[in-house]
Amino acid sequence: MIASKQSGKQRKARFTAPLHQRNRLMSAMISRDLREKHGRKSLPVRLDDTVRVMRGNYAGTEGKVVAVNRKKYTIAVEGVVSVKADGTEVARPIHPSNVMITKLNLEDGERKEILERSGR
Protein backbone atom coordinates (compact mmCIF):
# COMPACT_ATOMS: atom_id res chain seq x y z
CA MET A 1 0.00 0.00 0.00
CA ILE A 2 2.73 2.47 0.94
CA ALA A 3 5.10 2.30 -2.01
CA SER A 4 7.88 4.70 -1.14
CA LYS A 5 10.98 4.10 1.00
CA GLN A 6 11.11 7.76 1.95
CA SER A 7 9.74 8.34 5.44
CA GLY A 8 8.27 11.73 4.56
CA LYS A 9 6.26 10.26 1.71
CA GLN A 10 5.15 7.38 3.94
CA ARG A 11 3.89 9.83 6.57
CA LYS A 12 2.10 11.91 3.97
CA ALA A 13 0.45 8.80 2.47
CA ARG A 14 -0.68 7.68 5.93
CA PHE A 15 -2.13 11.04 6.98
CA THR A 16 -3.83 11.81 3.68
CA ALA A 17 -5.19 8.29 3.13
CA PRO A 18 -8.93 7.93 2.41
CA LEU A 19 -11.07 6.08 4.96
CA HIS A 20 -11.25 2.82 3.02
CA GLN A 21 -7.44 2.61 3.07
CA ARG A 22 -7.26 3.71 6.72
CA ASN A 23 -9.31 0.64 7.63
CA ARG A 24 -6.47 -1.61 6.46
CA LEU A 25 -3.94 0.48 8.38
CA MET A 26 -6.04 -0.17 11.52
CA SER A 27 -4.99 -3.84 11.61
CA ALA A 28 -3.94 -5.76 14.70
CA MET A 29 -2.32 -9.15 15.11
CA ILE A 30 -4.47 -12.17 15.92
CA SER A 31 -3.91 -14.65 18.76
CA ARG A 32 -2.26 -18.00 17.92
CA ASP A 33 -5.43 -20.10 18.08
CA LEU A 34 -7.34 -17.69 15.81
CA ARG A 35 -4.34 -17.57 13.47
CA GLU A 36 -4.40 -21.35 13.05
CA LYS A 37 -8.18 -21.40 12.66
CA HIS A 38 -8.48 -18.63 10.06
CA GLY A 39 -5.07 -18.75 8.36
CA ARG A 40 -4.33 -15.03 8.84
CA LYS A 41 -1.80 -13.10 10.88
CA SER A 42 -3.76 -9.86 11.25
CA LEU A 43 -7.14 -8.27 10.65
CA PRO A 44 -8.56 -4.76 10.89
CA VAL A 45 -9.99 -4.12 14.36
CA ARG A 46 -13.78 -3.73 14.54
CA LEU A 47 -16.33 -2.87 17.20
CA ASP A 48 -17.09 -5.66 19.69
CA ASP A 49 -13.84 -7.54 18.99
CA THR A 50 -12.16 -8.63 22.23
CA VAL A 51 -8.55 -7.47 22.40
CA ARG A 52 -5.62 -7.71 24.81
CA VAL A 53 -3.38 -4.65 25.21
CA MET A 54 0.23 -5.70 24.61
CA ARG A 55 2.16 -2.45 25.17
CA GLY A 56 2.11 0.54 27.48
CA ASN A 57 0.76 1.13 30.99
CA TYR A 58 -2.31 -1.01 30.31
CA ALA A 59 -0.43 -4.08 29.02
CA GLY A 60 -2.28 -7.27 29.85
CA THR A 61 -5.69 -5.62 30.03
CA GLU A 62 -8.35 -7.43 28.03
CA GLY A 63 -11.66 -5.94 26.94
CA LYS A 64 -14.07 -5.25 24.11
CA VAL A 65 -13.45 -2.56 21.54
CA VAL A 66 -16.01 0.16 22.22
CA ALA A 67 -14.89 2.74 19.64
CA VAL A 68 -12.79 2.84 16.46
CA ASN A 69 -11.52 6.19 15.23
CA ARG A 70 -10.10 5.87 11.73
CA LYS A 71 -9.39 9.59 11.55
CA LYS A 72 -6.91 9.42 14.47
CA TYR A 73 -5.88 5.76 14.00
CA THR A 74 -7.00 4.83 17.52
CA ILE A 75 -9.34 2.43 19.28
CA ALA A 76 -10.99 2.59 22.71
CA VAL A 77 -10.99 -0.57 24.83
CA GLU A 78 -13.35 -1.35 27.70
CA GLY A 79 -11.47 -0.97 31.00
CA VAL A 80 -8.67 1.17 29.59
CA VAL A 81 -9.47 4.59 31.03
CA SER A 82 -7.70 7.66 32.35
CA VAL A 83 -9.04 9.54 35.35
CA LYS A 84 -9.26 13.29 34.90
CA ALA A 85 -8.58 15.84 37.64
CA ASP A 86 -12.30 16.19 38.39
CA GLY A 87 -12.67 12.40 38.79
CA THR A 88 -14.40 11.59 35.51
CA GLU A 89 -13.13 8.62 33.52
CA VAL A 90 -12.18 9.04 29.86
CA ALA A 91 -11.41 6.25 27.38
CA ARG A 92 -7.68 6.09 26.68
CA PRO A 93 -6.97 5.91 22.92
CA ILE A 94 -4.71 3.04 21.83
CA HIS A 95 -3.11 2.39 18.45
CA PRO A 96 -4.25 -0.97 16.99
CA SER A 97 -0.65 -2.14 16.50
CA ASN A 98 -0.37 -2.30 20.30
CA VAL A 99 -3.19 -4.81 20.78
CA MET A 100 -3.83 -8.46 19.92
CA ILE A 101 -7.28 -9.68 18.87
CA THR A 102 -8.31 -12.61 21.10
CA LYS A 103 -11.94 -13.00 20.00
CA LEU A 104 -13.48 -11.91 16.69
CA ASN A 105 -16.91 -10.37 16.21
CA LEU A 106 -18.31 -12.68 13.51
CA GLU A 107 -21.92 -11.46 13.70
CA ASP A 108 -21.21 -9.35 10.63
CA GLY A 109 -21.70 -11.51 7.51
CA GLU A 110 -19.19 -9.47 5.53
CA ARG A 111 -16.39 -10.38 7.92
CA LYS A 112 -17.15 -14.09 7.62
CA GLU A 113 -16.83 -13.78 3.85
CA ILE A 114 -13.47 -12.01 4.21
CA LEU A 115 -12.14 -14.79 6.45
CA GLU A 116 -13.42 -17.52 4.14
CA ARG A 117 -11.80 -15.82 1.13
CA SER A 118 -8.44 -15.42 2.84
CA GLY A 119 -8.40 -18.85 4.51
CA ARG A 120 -8.17 -20.77 1.23
C-alpha positions in Angstrom: 0.0 0.0 0.0 2.7 2.5 0.9 5.1 2.3 -2.0 7.9 4.7 -1.1 11.0 4.1 1.0 11.1 7.8 2.0 9.7 8.3 5.4 8.3 11.7 4.6 6.3 10.3 1.7 5.1 7.4 3.9 3.9 9.8 6.6 2.1 11.9 4.0 0.5 8.8 2.5 -0.7 7.7 5.9 -2.1 11.0 7.0 -3.8 11.8 3.7 -5.2 8.3 3.1 -8.9 7.9 2.4 -11.1 6.1 5.0 -11.2 2.8 3.0 -7.4 2.6 3.1 -7.3 3.7 6.7 -9.3 0.6 7.6 -6.5 -1.6 6.5 -3.9 0.5 8.4 -6.0 -0.2 11.5 -5.0 -3.8 11.6 -3.9 -5.8 14.7 -2.3 -9.1 15.1 -4.5 -12.2 15.9 -3.9 -14.7 18.8 -2.3 -18.0 17.9 -5.4 -20.1 18.1 -7.3 -17.7 15.8 -4.3 -17.6 13.5 -4.4 -21.3 13.1 -8.2 -21.4 12.7 -8.5 -18.6 10.1 -5.1 -18.7 8.4 -4.3 -15.0 8.8 -1.8 -13.1 10.9 -3.8 -9.9 11.2 -7.1 -8.3 10.6 -8.6 -4.8 10.9 -10.0 -4.1 14.4 -13.8 -3.7 14.5 -16.3 -2.9 17.2 -17.1 -5.7 19.7 -13.8 -7.5 19.0 -12.2 -8.6 22.2 -8.5 -7.5 22.4 -5.6 -7.7 24.8 -3.4 -4.6 25.2 0.2 -5.7 24.6 2.2 -2.5 25.2 2.1 0.5 27.5 0.8 1.1 31.0 -2.3 -1.0 30.3 -0.4 -4.1 29.0 -2.3 -7.3 29.8 -5.7 -5.6 30.0 -8.3 -7.4 28.0 -11.7 -5.9 26.9 -14.1 -5.3 24.1 -13.4 -2.6 21.5 -16.0 0.2 22.2 -14.9 2.7 19.6 -12.8 2.8 16.5 -11.5 6.2 15.2 -10.1 5.9 11.7 -9.4 9.6 11.6 -6.9 9.4 14.5 -5.9 5.8 14.0 -7.0 4.8 17.5 -9.3 2.4 19.3 -11.0 2.6 22.7 -11.0 -0.6 24.8 -13.4 -1.3 27.7 -11.5 -1.0 31.0 -8.7 1.2 29.6 -9.5 4.6 31.0 -7.7 7.7 32.4 -9.0 9.5 35.4 -9.3 13.3 34.9 -8.6 15.8 37.6 -12.3 16.2 38.4 -12.7 12.4 38.8 -14.4 11.6 35.5 -13.1 8.6 33.5 -12.2 9.0 29.9 -11.4 6.3 27.4 -7.7 6.1 26.7 -7.0 5.9 22.9 -4.7 3.0 21.8 -3.1 2.4 18.5 -4.2 -1.0 17.0 -0.7 -2.1 16.5 -0.4 -2.3 20.3 -3.2 -4.8 20.8 -3.8 -8.5 19.9 -7.3 -9.7 18.9 -8.3 -12.6 21.1 -11.9 -13.0 20.0 -13.5 -11.9 16.7 -16.9 -10.4 16.2 -18.3 -12.7 13.5 -21.9 -11.5 13.7 -21.2 -9.3 10.6 -21.7 -11.5 7.5 -19.2 -9.5 5.5 -16.4 -10.4 7.9 -17.1 -14.1 7.6 -16.8 -13.8 3.8 -13.5 -12.0 4.2 -12.1 -14.8 6.4 -13.4 -17.5 4.1 -11.8 -15.8 1.1 -8.4 -15.4 2.8 -8.4 -18.9 4.5 -8.2 -20.8 1.2 
